[in-house]
Amino acid sequence: MGKNDKIFYGWWVVLVITILFFIGGAAPFAVVLKQLMTQFHTGRGEVSLCQSINSIAGGVMGIFVGRMLQRNSPKKFMLWGSVISGLCTLIISLAHSLWFLYLFFLIGGVAGAFSNAIAMFTILSRWFSRKWGTAIGIAMTGGGIGSILIQPLVGNIAQNYGWQATYILAGGLVLAINVPLILFVLKDRPEVMGLRPDGGKPAIGPAIIKPNIQNPEKLPATDGNTRFLSYLKNPSLWLMGLSFAFAAIGSSAVTTQEVSLLTDMHVSDTVAATARGITLGIGAVSALASGWLADRFFSRYVTLLFLILSIIGMFILVPAVSMSQIWPFVVIYGLGIGAGGTLLPIVTKDIFGARDFSAIFGFVIVLLAIGNSIGAPLAGFMFDATGSYHRVFMIITGIYAAAIIALYFAFGANPKPFVRPAKSAK
């Protein structure tokens, strides 16, 4: 098999992961939040805890998944994680109490840790080196495109058939599409097909940036456990994690409550779900653009750009009282938040290198999960207490500003080159 064949199959791997993210666009929780409140006679905060439980379970399990992926097959993890996630989603449609929801969101979160970003990005890091940012960006567009195309459908189904039908749809898609693609098409690494990353010669190495650009002396050439403890002592890890966790607080608070906010303005469920779908769907543009930009410019500045767009979106949202004001927010905020999933693994690799990527990324996912777990219930409980989202969205705007500061200093106080050095394909 020649060079062109190898590159061709590498892009097939990207296509599979893009489709997996696309199917994730069917997630119905934000669309049916109010229906769940009615069903279980509770407030927005209590229902939003489902999302928190799911995120925390996935984040905590992500620590172990990241470490295990250094020695095991990501494909197997993704296969079993998808099977269990799909079944959990189907079972959620049978929920008869809030505690039932909490339990299966917990199980689904654990399963999702095996099938979601850690394993996906680990596979992509094995297939691509020079074009890794572009590959991640393309894969992440799947989530945005899925949101644009599937969220309005989910909203229509919720409006006409109820919340149970939306979970049957979401679980059925995972089992019918994701599982066969992982089983029959996805490959763990190019070497199993006699190929190499990027289609280059065997001399190509996986690392683009040297590990730990700030404190290389803190990375002794020892076993993985000792190295991982060294990373935990590095302030860069915590600053980077906090930055993306702060951004996750914002995006989870806003996007989870967006449909409820719009229906409070007397917008129909279908239109509200469409607006949310476009918010997430426009992220497909920034997911692709940020990956392309991060292959050419240092990721510190690319990430700051998209965080600033998120803040601009919040400035538009806070005073908004009608759909004419919401649509500019949808576009600008969607562009801002859509880049996070692409840039997090790139920033991780830029700061710490590729050697222990899955273990470090698994740890960062925990901080990201904590952010996701805070945002939705924070917005829900503050609405229950004040009857408005205004105050919590002002707080979210400040949190985005903190994310910008933390991200800047995660790379060190000194300015870094704006443009990446040329990467040679030996």
C-alpha positions in Angstrom: 0.0 0.0 0.0 1.5 3.3 -1.0 1.7 6.8 0.4 -1.6 7.9 -1.2 -3.4 4.9 0.1 -2.2 5.6 3.6 -3.2 9.3 3.6 -6.6 8.3 2.0 -7.3 5.8 4.9 -6.2 8.4 7.5 -8.9 10.7 6.2 -11.4 7.8 6.4 -10.6 7.7 10.1 -11.3 11.4 10.3 -14.6 10.9 8.5 -15.7 8.2 10.9 -15.0 10.4 13.9 -16.7 13.3 12.2 -19.9 11.1 11.9 -19.6 10.1 15.6 -19.6 13.8 16.6 -22.5 14.4 14.1 -24.7 11.8 15.8 -23.9 13.6 19.1 -25.9 16.5 17.7 -29.1 14.5 18.5 -28.5 14.9 22.3 -32.0 16.1 23.4 -31.5 17.2 27.0 -31.4 21.0 26.5 -34.4 20.8 24.1 -36.6 18.8 26.5 -35.5 20.5 29.8 -38.9 22.1 30.4 -40.7 18.9 29.6 -38.6 17.1 32.1 -39.5 19.8 34.7 -43.2 19.2 34.0 -42.9 15.5 34.0 -41.1 15.3 37.4 -42.6 18.4 39.0 -39.3 20.2 39.8 -37.3 23.3 38.9 -34.6 24.0 36.3 -31.8 23.6 38.7 -32.8 20.0 39.8 -33.2 18.9 36.3 -30.0 20.5 35.2 -28.1 18.4 37.7 -28.6 15.5 35.3 -26.1 17.2 33.0 -23.7 17.8 35.9 -23.8 14.2 37.0 -23.1 13.1 33.5 -20.2 15.4 33.1 -18.6 14.6 36.5 -18.9 10.9 35.9 -17.3 11.2 32.5 -14.6 13.5 33.8 -13.6 11.3 36.8 -13.6 8.2 34.6 -11.5 10.1 32.0 -8.5 10.1 34.4 -8.4 6.3 34.2 -9.3 6.1 30.6 -6.5 8.5 29.6 -4.0 6.4 31.6 -5.3 3.1 30.2 -5.2 4.3 26.6 -1.5 4.4 26.8 -1.5 0.6 26.8 -4.8 -0.4 25.3 -6.9 -0.1 22.1 -8.9 3.1 21.8 -11.2 1.3 19.3 -12.3 -1.3 21.9 -12.9 1.5 24.4 -15.0 3.4 21.9 -17.0 0.3 20.9 -18.1 -0.7 24.3 -18.6 2.9 25.4 -20.9 3.5 22.5 -22.9 0.3 23.1 -23.5 1.2 26.7 -24.2 4.9 26.0 -26.7 4.0 23.4 -28.5 1.5 25.7 -28.6 4.1 28.5 -30.1 6.7 26.3 -32.8 4.3 25.3 -33.5 3.4 28.9 -33.7 7.1 29.9 -36.9 7.2 27.8 -38.5 4.9 30.4 -37.6 7.2 33.3 -40.3 7.4 36.0 -38.5 9.6 38.5 -35.8 12.2 38.8 -33.5 9.7 40.6 -33.9 7.3 37.7 -32.6 10.0 35.4 -29.7 10.7 37.7 -28.7 7.1 37.7 -28.7 6.6 34.0 -27.1 9.9 33.3 -24.3 8.7 35.7 -23.9 5.4 33.8 -24.0 7.2 30.5 -21.3 9.6 31.6 -19.0 6.7 32.6 -19.6 5.0 29.3 -19.1 8.2 27.4 -15.6 8.6 28.9 -14.6 5.5 27.0 -16.2 6.5 23.7 -15.8 10.2 23.5 -13.0 12.8 23.0 -10.1 11.1 24.8 -10.1 8.0 22.7 -11.0 9.9 19.5 -8.2 12.4 19.8 -5.8 9.7 20.8 -6.6 7.8 17.6 -6.2 11.0 15.5 -2.9 11.8 17.2 -1.6 8.4 15.9 -2.8 9.0 12.4 -1.7 12.6 12.0 1.2 14.7 13.1 1.8 17.6 10.7 -1.9 17.9 9.9 -3.3 17.0 13.3 -5.0 20.4 13.9 -6.7 20.2 10.6 -7.8 16.6 11.2 -9.3 17.5 14.6 -11.0 20.6 13.1 -12.6 18.5 10.4 -13.8 15.9 13.0 -15.2 18.6 15.3 -17.3 20.0 12.5 -19.4 16.9 12.8 -20.9 18.1 16.1 -21.8 21.5 14.7 -23.3 20.2 11.5 -25.2 17.6 13.5 -26.6 20.3 15.7 -27.8 22.3 12.8 -29.5 19.4 11.1 -30.7 17.2 14.0 -31.6 19.7 16.8 -34.6 21.1 14.8 -35.7 17.6 14.2 -35.4 16.8 18.0 -37.3 20.0 18.8 -40.1 19.0 16.4 -40.3 15.4 17.8 -40.3 16.8 21.4 -43.1 19.2 20.5 -45.3 16.6 18.8 -44.4 13.3 20.5 -42.8 14.2 23.8 -39.4 13.9 25.4 -39.4 10.1 25.5 -39.4 9.9 21.7 -36.3 12.2 21.6 -34.3 9.8 23.7 -35.4 6.8 21.6 -34.1 8.7 18.5 -30.8 9.6 20.1 -30.1 6.1 21.5 -31.2 4.4 18.3 -28.8 6.5 16.2 -25.8 5.6 18.4 -26.5 1.9 18.2 -27.4 1.9 14.5 -24.7 4.2 13.2 -21.8 4.7 15.7 -21.4 1.1 16.7 -21.0 -0.4 13.2 -18.7 2.4 12.1 -16.4 1.8 15.0 -16.5 -2.0 14.7 -15.9 -2.3 10.9 -14.2 0.9 9.7 -12.2 2.5 12.5 -8.5 1.6 12.9 -6.4 2.2 16.0 -3.2 3.3 14.3 -1.7 3.4 10.8 0.9 0.7 11.7 -1.8 -2.0 11.8 -2.2 -1.4 8.0 1.5 -1.0 7.4 1.2 2.8 7.2 2.7 5.8 8.9 1.3 9.1 10.2 0.5 11.8 7.6 1.7 9.5 4.8 5.3 10.4 5.5 8.4 8.2 5.8 9.1 6.1 8.9 11.4 8.7 10.3 8.5 11.0 11.2 8.0 11.3 14.9 4.7 12.0 16.7 5.8 15.1 18.5 5.6 18.6 16.9 6.5 20.7 19.9 9.0 19.7 22.6 7.4 18.5 25.8 6.7 21.1 28.5 8.1 24.2 26.9 8.3 26.1 30.2 10.0 23.6 32.5 11.7 20.8 30.6 13.8 20.0 33.7 10.6 18.8 35.4 10.1 15.9 33.0 12.7 13.3 34.0 13.1 10.3 31.8 11.4 7.9 34.2 8.3 5.7 34.2 4.9 7.1 33.2 3.6 7.5 36.8 6.5 9.6 37.9 6.3 11.7 34.8 2.6 12.3 35.3 3.2 13.4 38.9 5.7 15.9 37.5 3.1 17.3 35.2 0.7 17.8 38.2 3.4 20.1 39.8 3.5 22.3 36.8 1.3 25.5 37.1 0.8 25.4 33.3 -1.4 22.3 33.6 -3.7 23.9 36.1 -3.9 27.3 34.3 -4.7 25.6 31.0 -7.2 23.3 32.7 -8.9 26.2 34.5 -9.1 28.3 31.4 -11.0 25.6 29.5 -13.0 24.7 32.6 -14.1 28.4 32.9 -15.1 28.4 29.2 -17.0 25.2 29.8 -18.9 26.8 32.6 -20.0 29.5 30.2 -20.9 27.3 27.3 -22.8 24.7 29.3 -24.8 27.4 31.2 -25.8 29.2 28.0 -26.4 26.4 25.6 -28.2 24.2 28.1 -30.6 27.0 29.1 -30.8 28.6 25.6 -34.0 26.8 24.6 -35.7 27.6 27.9 -34.6 31.2 27.6 -36.2 31.5 24.2 -39.4 29.8 25.0 -39.7 32.2 28.0 -39.8 34.8 25.2 -42.8 32.9 23.8 -40.8 31.4 20.9 -42.0 27.9 19.9 -40.1 24.8 20.9 -39.1 24.1 17.2 -37.8 27.7 16.6 -35.9 27.7 19.9 -34.3 24.3 19.2 -33.4 25.6 15.7 -31.7 28.6 17.2 -29.8 26.4 19.6 -28.9 24.1 16.8 -27.5 27.0 14.8 -25.6 28.3 17.8 -23.8 24.9 18.1 -23.8 24.4 14.3 -22.0 27.6 13.5 -19.3 26.1 15.8 -18.5 23.8 12.8 -17.0 26.8 11.1 -14.8 27.7 14.0 -14.0 24.1 14.7 -12.6 23.7 11.2 -11.1 27.2 11.1 -9.4 26.9 14.5 -7.7 23.7 13.5 -6.5 25.2 10.3 -5.3 28.3 12.1 -3.6 26.3 14.8 -1.5 24.4 12.2 -0.1 27.8 11.1 -0.2 30.0 14.2 0.7 29.3 17.8 -2.4 28.0 19.6 -2.1 30.5 22.4 -3.3 33.3 20.1 -5.8 31.3 18.2 -7.5 30.2 21.5 -7.5 33.8 22.8 -9.3 34.9 19.6 -12.2 32.5 20.0 -12.5 33.3 23.8 -12.9 37.0 22.9 -15.6 36.1 20.4 -17.4 34.3 23.3 -17.3 37.4 25.4 -18.6 39.5 22.6 -21.5 37.1 22.2 -22.3 37.4 25.9 -22.4 41.2 25.7 -25.1 40.8 23.0 -27.0 38.2 24.9 -27.3 39.9 28.3 -29.5 42.8 27.2 -31.4 40.8 24.6 -35.2 40.7 24.8 -36.3 39.6 21.3 -35.3 37.2 18.6 -33.9 40.1 16.5 -31.3 40.6 19.2 -30.8 36.8 19.6 -29.7 36.0 16.1 -26.5 38.1 16.2 -25.7 36.4 19.5 -26.3 33.0 17.9 -23.7 33.7 15.1 -20.9 35.3 17.2 -21.3 33.2 20.3 -21.5 30.0 18.2 -18.2 31.0 16.5 -16.6 31.5 19.9 -17.6 28.3 21.6 -17.2 26.0 18.6 -13.4 26.1 18.7 -12.9 24.8 22.2 -13.1 21.1 21.4 -10.6 21.5 18.6 -8.2 23.7 20.5 -8.0 21.8 23.8 -6.0 18.8 22.5 -3.8 21.1 20.4 -3.0 23.4 23.3 -2.3 20.3 25.5 0.1 19.0 22.9 1.7 22.4 22.3 2.5 22.8 26.0 3.3 19.2 27.0 4.2 17.3 23.9 2.9 14.0 22.6 4.7 11.5 24.8 2.0 11.3 27.6 -0.8 13.0 25.7 -3.6 10.6 26.6 -2.8 10.6 30.3 -2.5 14.4 30.4 -5.6 15.0 28.3 -7.6 12.6 30.4 -6.7 14.7 33.5 -7.6 17.9 31.7 -11.0 16.4 30.8 -11.7 16.1 34.5 -11.3 19.9 34.9 -13.4 20.4 31.8 -16.1 18.1 33.2 -16.1 20.1 36.5 -16.8 23.2 34.4 -19.5 21.5 32.4 -21.1 20.2 35.7 -21.2 23.7 37.2 -22.6 25.7 34.3 -26.0 24.2 33.7 -27.2 23.9 37.3 -25.7 27.3 38.2 -27.9 28.9 35.5 -30.9 26.8 36.5 -30.7 27.5 40.2 -30.1 31.2 39.7 -33.1 31.4 37.4 -35.2 29.6 40.0 -34.1 32.1 42.7 -34.3 35.3 40.6 -36.8 34.5 37.8 -34.3 35.7 35.2 -31.0 34.7 33.5 -29.7 38.3 33.5 -27.6 38.0 36.6 -26.1 34.6 35.9 -25.2 35.7 32.3 -23.3 38.7 33.7 -21.4 36.3 36.0 -20.6 34.1 32.9 -19.2 37.1 31.1 -16.7 37.6 33.9 -15.8 34.0 33.9 -14.9 34.2 30.3 -12.6 37.1 31.1 -10.9 34.9 33.7 -10.5 32.1 31.1 -8.6 34.5 28.8 -6.2 35.5 31.6 -5.5 31.9 32.7 -5.0 30.7 29.1 -2.4 33.5 28.4 -0.3 32.6 31.4 -0.6 28.9 30.8 2.0 29.3 28.1 4.2 31.4 30.3 4.4 35.2 30.9 6.8 35.8 28.0 5.4 36.3 24.5 5.8 33.3 22.1 6.2 33.4 18.3 2.9 34.2 16.6 3.6 32.0 13.5 4.5 28.4 13.9 7.9 27.3 12.6 7.7 25.3 9.3 7.2 21.6 9.9 9.3 19.5 7.6 7.9 16.2 6.2 10.9 14.0 6.1 
